[in-house]
């Protein structure tokens, strides 16, 4: 997904189709989960915050928050449609959060039953920078893992 060029005076949202990103919140991508495991499934995310050779952009953390233009922030939020799966706190509200690292996973979604129906999760990404954020090309790699709960 692409953020394009971030600005300290405007929030930036990732897009999967526009390499310039977006000035308005858009769905960056989706993923779908389905299981017949008796106790449903858990979906986690793992990966560092946005990083460059000269620094990082602060991850929002475990408490969802709104976009604060002019403050370093990197976060995601998820919404669910269909099936019995739901996005989980802190990723399931109107705010953004990001509490995973390169070595620690963070639960982003789950289902408590394996009803063999598909839930599609829509993922949105936010980045804000401060006037002091070093100009550079920032990247990350986030891996989403869905595990059945037997």
Secondary structure, DSSP 8 states (H G I E B T S, - for coil): -B--S-BTTB-EE-BSS-TT-BSS----EEEEE----TT-EEEEEE---SEETTEE--B-EEEEE---TTS-EEEEEEEEESSS-EE-TTSSSSSEEE---SS--EEEEEESS--S--EEEEEEEEEE--TTS--S--B---EEEEEE--
